[in-house]
Amino acid sequence: MLELLLDNVSLALLAAGLVLMVLEAVSPGAHFIVVGVALVGAGLLGVLLGPFLGGTVLMLALAAFTLAIGSAATWVYREFDFYGGKGTEQTSDSSRLAGAIGYATEAITPRSGEVKLEKGGFSPHYSARTTEGTIEEGEKVIVLDPGGGNVLTVVSYETLSEDEIDRELAREETRQASDDHEVEREEDRERETESER
């Protein structure tokens, strides 16, 4: 069994690489493409050079091919930026989403909806909710509460003036700071209770 695997390692690499590339095509996101290209390249070279190289030498050559092709694929992927977004700002945490502007990709209600943010990171689509009313598909929105990044609270951009937007964002920051202080006070109380025991 092991001998059969060693004899066909080049084909196994080729097959695994092709599977990873198909998975990348079905669900893009740059998770599998570099590894898939490296495995396909090493597998093809292994199939071509296999008859001329011995078992151990072939294994070492396949490892070197995989590393070399993987490094080249990584460089090409980063240099040519096939998925877009090179040099654009990526969100580093959900708090940066407050005040972000986007548009509704489907109707947004207090119970369901989705938005696409202009500077929302690699995947700019987020679930969204309104505090009241409905925001129609295609309408411009602004994020009031990032909600930890899972579900955003948004309002229609057109319904608010610039001053109202600033006031809403300030109100949301104040509420969030108040919630954070309450959590800190509760933790302090718990520590005091534990230390008294």
C-alpha positions as CSV (number, residue, x, y, z in Angstrom):
1,M,0.0,0.0,0.0
2,L,2.8,2.4,0.9
3,E,4.7,1.5,-2.2
4,L,1.6,2.2,-4.3
5,L,1.3,5.7,-2.7
6,L,5.0,6.4,-3.2
7,D,4.8,5.4,-6.8
8,N,1.9,7.7,-7.4
9,V,2.7,10.7,-5.2
10,S,3.0,13.0,-8.2
11,L,-0.5,12.1,-9.4
12,A,-1.8,12.5,-5.8
13,L,-0.3,16.0,-5.6
14,L,-1.7,16.8,-9.0
15,A,-5.2,15.6,-8.0
16,A,-5.1,17.4,-4.6
17,G,-4.0,20.7,-6.3
18,L,-6.8,20.4,-8.9
19,V,-9.4,19.8,-6.1
20,L,-8.1,22.9,-4.2
21,M,-8.3,25.0,-7.4
22,V,-11.9,23.9,-8.1
23,L,-12.8,24.7,-4.5
24,E,-11.3,28.2,-4.9
25,A,-13.3,28.6,-8.1
26,V,-16.5,27.6,-6.4
27,S,-15.9,29.8,-3.3
28,P,-13.4,32.6,-4.1
29,G,-11.5,34.2,-1.3
30,A,-7.8,33.3,-1.9
31,H,-7.8,30.5,0.6
32,F,-6.8,27.7,-1.7
33,I,-5.4,29.1,-4.9
34,V,-1.7,29.4,-3.9
35,V,-1.5,25.9,-2.4
36,G,-3.5,24.5,-5.4
37,V,-1.1,26.1,-7.9
38,A,1.9,24.8,-5.9
39,L,0.6,21.2,-5.8
40,V,-0.5,21.2,-9.4
41,G,2.9,22.5,-10.6
42,A,4.8,20.0,-8.4
43,G,2.5,17.2,-9.5
44,L,3.0,18.0,-13.2
45,L,6.8,18.2,-12.8
46,G,6.8,15.0,-10.8
47,V,4.8,13.2,-13.5
48,L,7.2,14.5,-16.2
49,L,10.4,13.8,-14.2
50,G,9.3,10.7,-12.3
51,P,10.7,8.2,-14.7
52,F,14.1,9.8,-14.5
53,L,14.4,10.2,-10.7
54,G,14.5,7.6,-8.0
55,G,12.0,7.3,-5.1
56,T,13.9,9.4,-2.5
57,V,15.2,11.9,-5.0
58,L,11.7,12.3,-6.4
59,M,10.3,13.0,-3.0
60,L,13.0,15.7,-2.3
61,A,12.5,17.1,-5.8
62,L,8.7,17.3,-5.2
63,A,9.2,19.1,-1.9
64,A,11.5,21.6,-3.5
65,F,9.1,22.1,-6.5
66,T,6.2,22.7,-4.1
67,L,8.1,25.3,-2.1
68,A,9.5,27.0,-5.2
69,I,6.2,27.1,-7.1
70,G,4.3,28.1,-4.0
71,S,6.6,31.0,-3.4
72,A,6.3,32.1,-7.0
73,A,2.5,31.8,-6.8
74,T,2.4,33.8,-3.6
75,W,4.4,36.6,-5.2
76,V,2.3,36.6,-8.4
77,Y,-0.9,36.6,-6.3
78,R,0.2,39.6,-4.2
79,E,1.8,41.5,-7.0
80,F,-1.1,41.3,-9.5
81,D,-3.9,41.5,-6.9
82,F,-6.4,39.3,-8.8
83,Y,-9.1,39.7,-6.2
84,G,-8.9,43.5,-6.1
85,G,-8.6,45.7,-3.0
86,K,-4.8,46.2,-3.1
87,G,-3.9,49.3,-1.2
88,T,-7.5,49.8,0.0
89,E,-8.2,50.2,3.7
90,Q,-9.2,47.0,5.5
91,T,-11.2,47.2,8.7
92,S,-9.3,45.9,11.6
93,D,-12.2,45.6,14.1
94,S,-15.9,46.2,14.2
95,S,-15.7,49.5,16.0
96,R,-14.2,51.1,12.8
97,L,-17.5,50.3,11.0
98,A,-19.4,53.0,13.0
99,G,-20.1,55.8,10.5
100,A,-19.3,53.7,7.5
101,I,-21.4,54.4,4.4
102,G,-22.9,51.8,2.1
103,Y,-26.1,50.7,0.4
104,A,-28.8,48.2,1.1
105,T,-28.5,45.0,-1.1
106,E,-31.9,43.9,0.1
107,A,-34.7,45.6,2.1
108,I,-33.6,46.2,5.7
109,T,-36.2,45.9,8.5
110,P,-35.8,45.6,12.3
111,R,-35.6,41.8,11.8
112,S,-33.7,41.3,8.5
113,G,-31.6,42.8,5.8
114,E,-28.1,43.2,4.2
115,V,-25.8,46.0,3.3
116,K,-22.6,46.4,1.3
117,L,-20.2,48.9,2.8
118,E,-17.9,51.1,0.7
119,K,-14.9,50.4,3.0
120,G,-16.1,47.2,4.6
121,G,-12.9,45.1,4.3
122,F,-12.3,42.0,2.1
123,S,-16.0,40.9,2.3
124,P,-18.0,44.1,2.5
125,H,-21.4,42.4,2.9
126,Y,-23.0,42.5,6.4
127,S,-26.3,41.6,7.9
128,A,-28.1,44.8,9.0
129,R,-31.1,45.9,11.0
130,T,-32.9,49.2,11.4
131,T,-34.2,50.6,14.7
132,E,-37.5,51.4,13.1
133,G,-39.1,51.4,9.6
134,T,-37.8,49.8,6.4
135,I,-34.9,50.8,4.2
136,E,-35.5,49.8,0.6
137,E,-33.0,47.9,-1.6
138,G,-30.4,50.2,-3.2
139,E,-30.9,53.0,-0.7
140,K,-27.8,54.7,0.8
141,V,-27.2,53.9,4.5
142,I,-24.9,54.8,7.4
143,V,-23.8,52.5,10.2
144,L,-24.8,53.7,13.7
145,D,-23.9,50.6,15.7
146,P,-21.4,48.0,14.4
147,G,-22.9,45.4,16.9
148,G,-19.6,43.5,17.1
149,G,-19.5,43.2,13.3
150,N,-22.1,40.4,13.2
151,V,-25.3,42.5,12.7
152,L,-25.0,46.2,12.0
153,T,-27.6,48.8,13.0
154,V,-28.1,51.3,10.1
155,V,-30.2,54.3,9.2
156,S,-31.1,55.7,5.8
157,Y,-28.5,58.3,4.8
158,E,-31.1,60.5,3.1
159,T,-33.3,60.8,6.2
160,L,-30.5,62.4,8.3
161,S,-28.7,65.6,7.8
162,E,-24.9,65.8,8.4
163,D,-25.5,67.2,11.9
164,E,-28.1,64.5,12.7
165,I,-25.6,61.8,11.6
166,D,-22.9,63.3,13.9
167,R,-25.4,63.5,16.8
168,E,-26.5,59.9,16.2
169,L,-22.9,58.6,16.1
170,A,-22.0,60.6,19.2
171,R,-25.1,59.2,21.0
172,E,-24.1,55.7,20.0
173,E,-20.5,56.2,21.2
174,T,-21.8,57.6,24.5
175,R,-24.1,54.6,24.9
176,Q,-21.3,52.2,24.1
177,A,-18.9,53.9,26.6
178,S,-21.6,53.8,29.2
179,D,-22.2,50.1,28.6
180,D,-18.4,49.5,28.8
181,H,-18.1,51.4,32.1
182,E,-21.0,49.4,33.5
183,V,-19.3,46.1,32.6
184,E,-16.1,47.4,34.2
185,R,-17.9,48.3,37.4
186,E,-19.6,44.9,37.5
187,E,-16.2,43.2,37.1
188,D,-14.8,45.4,39.9
189,R,-17.7,44.4,42.2
190,E,-17.1,40.7,41.4
191,R,-13.4,41.0,42.2
192,E,-14.2,42.8,45.5
193,T,-16.6,40.1,46.4
194,E,-14.1,37.4,45.6
195,S,-11.3,39.1,47.6
196,E,-13.6,39.4,50.6
197,R,-14.2,35.7,50.6
